[in-house]
């Protein structure tokens, strides 16, 4: 199954969290070794203060726009970033190393970006985690009270798995949905722990 373009939502003034779409078979069935977070920083020479019309808000919008268009970005990846005086810090977890490098590459070429710090973590290859990702997706998105989210162009409940530990991130519309997603994740055999970082918002991110 191919991933659709991912979505995003705000998590504070400068930090934005990107919420991805349905599972990518290529991502789930292939893994990659971790890459040290300090590898691959890139710098730009454009000064935000000197570039007309470039504010931190407009720069953040452009960074978000570029990240959500990345190929292979799926529901089992998690990208976030912050912007501070032209410095963009990328964080999150991805299932494939090319997504880590692609994220840095597109951001480093944005006008107004002076420096990119790439702290994106590449999740280790694990057949067991691959099985858990599929089982978790099925458990969460086939739950009757949560199935509405699967119908969206970009399902907003984000599933990150590492060594059997699960983190749920993204946006749901009610506290009950947040709690149900956690309950369903905990019921999946092989899950050792669940961290529920879902946020509740009256409206999930638009396409």
Sine and cosine of phi, psi and omega as CSV:
sin_phi,cos_phi,sin_psi,cos_psi,sin_omega,cos_omega
0.00,0.00,0.72,-0.69,-0.03,-1.00
-1.00,0.02,0.55,-0.83,0.05,-1.00
-0.96,0.27,0.59,-0.81,0.15,-0.99
-1.00,-0.01,0.21,-0.98,0.02,-1.00
-0.86,0.51,0.72,-0.69,-0.06,-1.00
-0.97,0.24,0.15,-0.99,0.02,-1.00
-0.87,-0.50,-0.01,-1.00,-0.08,-1.00
-0.57,-0.82,0.22,-0.98,0.17,-0.99
-0.42,-0.91,0.39,-0.92,0.00,-1.00
-0.98,0.20,0.60,-0.80,0.11,-0.99
-0.69,-0.72,0.96,0.27,-0.08,-1.00
0.98,-0.19,-0.01,-1.00,-0.12,-0.99
-0.93,0.35,-0.72,0.69,-0.10,-0.99
-0.95,-0.31,-0.35,0.94,-0.08,-1.00
-1.00,-0.02,0.77,-0.64,0.04,-1.00
-0.85,-0.53,0.67,-0.75,0.03,-1.00
-0.95,-0.32,0.73,-0.69,0.00,-1.00
-0.99,-0.15,0.81,-0.58,-0.01,-1.00
-0.95,-0.32,0.79,-0.61,-0.17,-0.99
-0.99,-0.13,-0.01,-1.00,-0.11,-0.99
-0.98,-0.18,-0.28,-0.96,-0.08,-1.00
-0.82,0.57,0.27,-0.96,-0.21,-0.98
-0.92,0.39,0.57,-0.82,0.09,-1.00
-0.98,-0.20,0.88,-0.47,-0.02,-1.00
-0.86,0.51,-0.62,0.79,0.00,-1.00
-0.88,0.48,-0.64,0.77,-0.01,-1.00
-0.94,0.33,-0.68,0.73,-0.09,-1.00
-0.92,0.38,-0.61,0.79,-0.13,-0.99
-1.00,-0.04,0.03,1.00,0.07,-1.00
-0.77,-0.64,0.54,-0.84,-0.02,-1.00
-0.75,-0.66,0.17,-0.98,-0.03,-1.00
-0.57,-0.82,0.54,-0.84,0.05,-1.00
-0.93,0.37,0.40,-0.92,0.01,-1.00
-0.91,0.41,0.52,-0.86,0.05,-1.00
-0.89,-0.45,0.75,-0.66,0.01,-1.00
-0.80,0.60,0.67,-0.74,-0.11,-0.99
-0.92,0.40,-0.34,0.94,-0.09,-1.00
-1.00,-0.05,0.13,0.99,-0.01,-1.00
-1.00,0.03,0.71,-0.70,0.25,-0.97
1.00,-0.01,0.48,0.88,0.09,-1.00
-0.92,0.40,0.51,-0.86,0.02,-1.00
-0.75,-0.67,0.51,-0.86,-0.02,-1.00
-0.83,-0.55,0.50,-0.86,0.11,-0.99
-0.86,-0.51,0.40,-0.92,-0.06,-1.00
-0.99,-0.14,-0.13,0.99,-0.02,-1.00
-0.96,0.29,0.76,-0.65,0.03,-1.00
-1.00,-0.09,0.83,-0.56,-0.04,-1.00
-0.85,0.53,-0.66,0.75,-0.06,-1.00
-0.91,0.41,-0.44,0.90,-0.04,-1.00
-0.99,-0.11,-0.22,0.98,-0.04,-1.00
-1.00,0.02,0.90,-0.43,-0.05,-1.00
-0.86,0.52,0.71,-0.71,0.10,-0.99
0.99,0.16,-0.07,1.00,-0.01,-1.00
-0.99,-0.10,0.91,-0.41,0.09,-1.00
-0.90,-0.43,0.18,-0.98,0.04,-1.00
-0.88,0.47,-0.57,0.82,0.02,-1.00
-0.92,0.40,-0.71,0.70,0.00,-1.00
-0.93,0.36,-0.58,0.81,0.04,-1.00
-0.91,0.41,-0.67,0.74,0.03,-1.00
-0.89,0.46,-0.64,0.77,0.03,-1.00
-0.89,0.46,-0.65,0.76,-0.01,-1.00
-0.94,0.35,-0.65,0.76,0.05,-1.00
-0.88,0.48,-0.74,0.67,0.02,-1.00
-0.84,0.54,-0.71,0.71,-0.02,-1.00
-0.86,0.51,-0.70,0.72,-0.02,-1.00
-0.93,0.38,-0.63,0.78,-0.04,-1.00
-0.93,0.36,-0.62,0.78,-0.06,-1.00
-0.95,0.32,-0.24,0.97,0.02,-1.00
-1.00,-0.07,0.03,1.00,-0.04,-1.00
-0.90,0.44,0.71,-0.71,0.08,-1.00
-0.90,0.43,0.51,-0.86,0.12,-0.99
0.94,0.35,0.14,0.99,0.06,-1.00
-0.98,0.18,0.87,-0.49,-0.12,-0.99
-0.75,-0.66,-0.08,-1.00,-0.09,-1.00
-0.91,0.41,-0.31,0.95,0.00,-1.00
-1.00,-0.08,0.11,0.99,0.11,-0.99
-0.94,-0.34,0.29,-0.96,0.01,-1.00
-0.55,-0.84,0.89,-0.45,0.02,-1.00
-0.87,-0.50,0.66,-0.76,0.09,-1.00
-0.61,-0.79,0.29,-0.96,0.04,-1.00
-0.40,-0.91,0.32,-0.95,0.14,-0.99
-0.74,-0.68,0.46,-0.89,0.01,-1.00
-0.84,-0.55,0.76,-0.65,0.00,-1.00
-0.54,-0.84,0.97,-0.26,0.03,-1.00
0.80,0.60,0.73,0.69,0.05,-1.00
0.99,0.11,-0.09,1.00,0.05,-1.00
-0.99,-0.11,0.84,-0.55,0.01,-1.00
-0.96,-0.30,0.83,-0.56,0.06,-1.00
-0.95,-0.31,0.87,-0.50,0.01,-1.00
-0.99,-0.11,0.72,-0.70,0.04,-1.00
-0.69,-0.72,0.06,-1.00,0.04,-1.00
0.87,-0.49,-0.20,-0.98,-0.04,-1.00
-0.72,-0.69,0.64,-0.77,0.04,-1.00
-0.71,-0.70,0.40,-0.92,-0.04,-1.00
-1.00,-0.05,-0.11,0.99,-0.03,-1.00
-0.63,-0.78,0.71,-0.70,-0.07,-1.00
-0.89,0.45,-0.47,0.88,0.00,-1.00
-0.90,0.44,-0.52,0.86,0.02,-1.00
-0.92,0.38,-0.59,0.80,0.06,-1.00
-0.88,0.47,-0.77,0.64,-0.03,-1.00
-0.94,0.34,-0.60,0.80,0.03,-1.00
-0.89,0.46,-0.64,0.77,0.00,-1.00
-0.88,0.48,-0.72,0.70,0.01,-1.00
-0.90,0.43,-0.66,0.76,-0.06,-1.00
-0.89,0.46,-0.74,0.67,-0.05,-1.00
-0.93,0.37,-0.60,0.80,-0.02,-1.00
-0.94,0.34,-0.62,0.79,-0.05,-1.00
-0.91,0.41,-0.32,0.95,-0.02,-1.00
-0.99,-0.13,0.11,0.99,0.03,-1.00
-0.99,0.16,0.75,-0.66,0.03,-1.00
-0.87,0.49,0.76,-0.65,-0.01,-1.00
0.98,-0.22,-0.29,0.96,0.05,-1.00
-0.99,0.13,0.88,-0.47,0.00,-1.00
-1.00,-0.05,-0.51,0.86,-0.04,-1.00
-0.46,-0.89,0.59,-0.81,0.09,-1.00
-0.86,-0.51,0.82,-0.58,0.11,-0.99
-0.95,-0.30,0.90,-0.44,-0.10,-0.99
-0.99,-0.16,0.99,-0.15,0.04,-1.00
-0.96,-0.28,0.37,0.93,0.04,-1.00
-0.94,0.34,0.75,-0.66,-0.01,-1.00
-0.99,-0.12,0.79,-0.62,0.08,-1.00
-1.00,0.03,0.86,-0.52,-0.02,-1.00
-0.92,0.39,0.65,-0.76,-0.05,-1.00
-0.93,0.36,0.47,-0.88,0.06,-1.00
-0.91,0.41,0.73,-0.68,-0.01,-1.00
-0.34,-0.94,0.93,-0.36,0.07,-1.00
-0.84,0.54,-0.59,0.81,0.02,-1.00
-0.91,0.42,-0.67,0.74,0.04,-1.00
-0.91,0.41,-0.59,0.81,0.05,-1.00
-0.86,0.51,-0.69,0.72,0.02,-1.00
-0.90,0.43,-0.65,0.76,0.02,-1.00
-0.90,0.44,-0.62,0.78,0.00,-1.00
-0.86,0.51,-0.73,0.68,0.01,-1.00
-0.91,0.41,-0.67,0.74,-0.01,-1.00
-0.91,0.42,-0.64,0.77,0.01,-1.00
-0.92,0.39,-0.68,0.74,0.03,-1.00
-0.86,0.51,-0.71,0.71,0.00,-1.00
-0.90,0.43,-0.70,0.71,-0.04,-1.00
-0.89,0.46,-0.66,0.75,-0.07,-1.00
-0.98,0.20,-0.76,0.65,-0.15,-0.99
-0.99,0.10,-0.12,0.99,0.15,-0.99
-0.99,-0.16,-0.09,1.00,0.12,-0.99
-0.89,0.45,0.81,-0.58,-0.09,-1.00
-0.79,0.62,-0.64,0.77,-0.04,-1.00
-0.97,0.24,-0.22,0.97,-0.01,-1.00
-0.93,-0.37,-0.15,0.99,-0.09,-1.00
-0.89,0.46,-0.38,0.92,0.04,-1.00
-0.85,0.52,-0.54,0.84,-0.03,-1.00
-0.95,0.32,-0.49,0.87,0.00,-1.00
-0.93,0.37,-0.37,0.93,-0.03,-1.00
-0.99,0.16,-0.24,0.97,0.00,-1.00
-0.96,0.30,0.42,-0.91,0.02,-1.00
-0.84,0.54,-0.56,0.83,0.06,-1.00
-0.77,-0.64,0.98,-0.21,0.04,-1.00
-0.84,0.55,0.81,-0.59,-0.20,-0.98
-1.00,0.04,-0.11,0.99,0.02,-1.00
-1.00,0.00,0.90,-0.43,-0.15,-0.99
-0.99,-0.13,0.73,-0.69,-0.11,-0.99
-0.87,-0.49,0.90,-0.43,0.04,-1.00
-0.89,-0.45,0.80,-0.61,-0.06,-1.00
-0.82,-0.57,0.75,-0.66,0.08,-1.00
-0.57,-0.82,0.90,-0.43,0.01,-1.00
0.81,0.59,0.66,0.75,0.05,-1.00
1.00,0.10,-0.17,0.98,0.03,-1.00
-1.00,-0.02,0.68,-0.74,-0.12,-0.99
-0.88,-0.48,0.70,-0.72,0.16,-0.99
-0.86,-0.51,0.80,-0.59,0.09,-1.00
-0.98,-0.18,0.80,-0.60,-0.01,-1.00
-0.68,-0.73,0.28,-0.96,-0.01,-1.00
0.85,-0.53,-0.46,-0.89,-0.12,-0.99
-0.71,-0.70,0.70,-0.71,0.15,-0.99
-0.79,-0.62,0.22,-0.98,-0.13,-0.99
-1.00,-0.02,-0.29,0.96,-0.02,-1.00
-0.65,-0.76,0.38,-0.92,0.08,-1.00
-0.90,0.43,-0.56,0.83,0.02,-1.00
-0.89,0.45,-0.64,0.77,0.04,-1.00
-0.91,0.41,-0.65,0.76,0.05,-1.00
-0.86,0.51,-0.73,0.69,-0.03,-1.00
-0.93,0.37,-0.59,0.81,0.01,-1.00
-0.92,0.39,-0.65,0.76,0.03,-1.00
-0.87,0.49,-0.66,0.75,0.03,-1.00
-0.91,0.41,-0.68,0.73,0.01,-1.00
-0.87,0.49,-0.72,0.70,-0.01,-1.00
-0.91,0.42,-0.61,0.79,0.03,-1.00
-0.91,0.42,-0.65,0.76,-0.02,-1.00
-0.93,0.38,-0.37,0.93,-0.02,-1.00
-0.99,0.14,-0.19,0.98,-0.03,-1.00
-0.97,0.25,0.84,-0.55,0.02,-1.00
-0.87,0.50,0.69,-0.72,0.02,-1.00
0.99,-0.16,-0.23,0.97,0.04,-1.00
-0.98,0.21,0.82,-0.57,-0.05,-1.00
-1.00,-0.03,-0.47,0.88,-0.01,-1.00
-0.32,-0.95,0.48,-0.88,0.02,-1.00
-0.77,-0.64,0.83,-0.56,0.12,-0.99
-0.96,-0.27,0.86,-0.50,-0.06,-1.00
-0.99,-0.15,0.98,-0.19,0.02,-1.00
-0.96,-0.29,0.30,0.96,0.03,-1.00
-0.90,0.43,0.59,-0.80,0.06,-1.00
-0.94,-0.33,0.52,-0.86,-0.02,-1.00
-0.98,-0.21,0.81,-0.58,0.03,-1.00
-0.66,-0.75,0.57,-0.82,-0.01,-1.00
-0.89,0.45,-0.46,0.89,0.00,-1.00
-0.74,-0.68,0.79,-0.61,0.08,-1.00
-0.97,0.25,0.35,-0.94,-0.09,-1.00
-0.84,0.54,0.60,-0.80,0.02,-1.00
-0.99,0.12,0.31,-0.95,-0.03,-1.00
-0.92,0.39,0.00,0.00,0.00,0.00
